[in-house]
């Protein structure tokens, strides 16, 4: 992983979306399991609906779309 002398990682927070983090990254889960991505930018799920958690698979979009379709105007 990066040395302490490198610039800080940039994390972009999106409303109702994933955290976008400049990679590479290591994510440590609640159970202590470490998941690694070497991509230049990764999307980390914050809604916990992703089938590939901790990475985002855009499941949050499908949920929002259904809610909007069910609303009467």
N, C-alpha and C positions, 0 to 999 in steps of 0.2 A: 504494500500500500504506500501512499505518498509519504515523503519525508515531512517532518514538521516545518522545514524551512520553505516549503512550497506555499503558494498563495492559498487562502482558504477556498474550500469548495463552495460553489454557488448553488443554492437551492431556491427554486422558484415555486411559490405557493399559489395554487389555483383554487378559486372557489368551486366547490363541488367536483373537484378533480384530484389527480394524483400530485405528489410532490415530484418535480422534475429536478434531478440532481446530476451535476456534472460528474461523470465517472472517471475512472473505475470506482466501484463502491463495494463494501461489504455490509450486509444487513444482518444484524443479530436478532433472532426471534425471541419470543418470550421463553421458549424452551432451551435457549442457548445455541440453537442451530445457526450456523453461519452460511449465508447464501451470497455468492459473489457474482458480480457482473463487471465485465471489462469494457463495456460499451462507453462511448464518449458522453452520452446522456442516457439516464435511466428514468423510468417513471415508476415511482413507488406508490402502491395502492394505499389509500387512506380510508376507504369505505369498507374494506374487508370482504367485498363481494367477488373479487377476482378469483378465477379458478387456478391462476398461477401465482397466487400470493407468495411473496411480498411484492411481486411485480404487477403492474396494472395491465389489465386486458380490456379495458374500457367498459367493463360491466356496469359501471355507474351511469353510463350514457343510456343503456337499454332500460334501466330502472326509471330514469327521469322521463324518457320518451313515453313509456307506458302510463305514467302518472298524468302527463299532460294530455294524452289521448283520451283518458277517462274523464277529464274535467269537461263539464258542459259550459258552453259560452253564452 
